[in-house]
């Protein structure tokens, strides 16, 4: 009976490890997807970080109002 070479055995081990890693990764993905779907939605319809911001140019903060008038002269 012929013996398997060391390289072939190592290759099989690498392939098993790769497949296990892929299974673990898929399990993590499914867990993240499940956790995301179970998470309660944000309160309100607006993201609090961007609440009140409208598309287009934004008004200057009060501290810069004087600087704008100086630039126009």
C-alpha positions, 0 to 999 in steps of 0.5 A: 500500500502506498503511503501519502506524502507529508505535503498531501496530508498538510494540504488536506489539513489546510483545506479542512481549516479553510472550510471550518473558517468559512463555516465560522464566518458564515455563522458570524454573519448570520448572528450579526444579521439576526441581532440587527433584525432584533435591535429596536429601531431608532426613536423618531424618524431622524438620525439625531446626528443630522436632525434639523439639517436641510440639503443645500448651503447651511446658515453660518453660525452666529460667531461667523456672522460678522466675518461674512459681512466683512468679506462682502465689503 
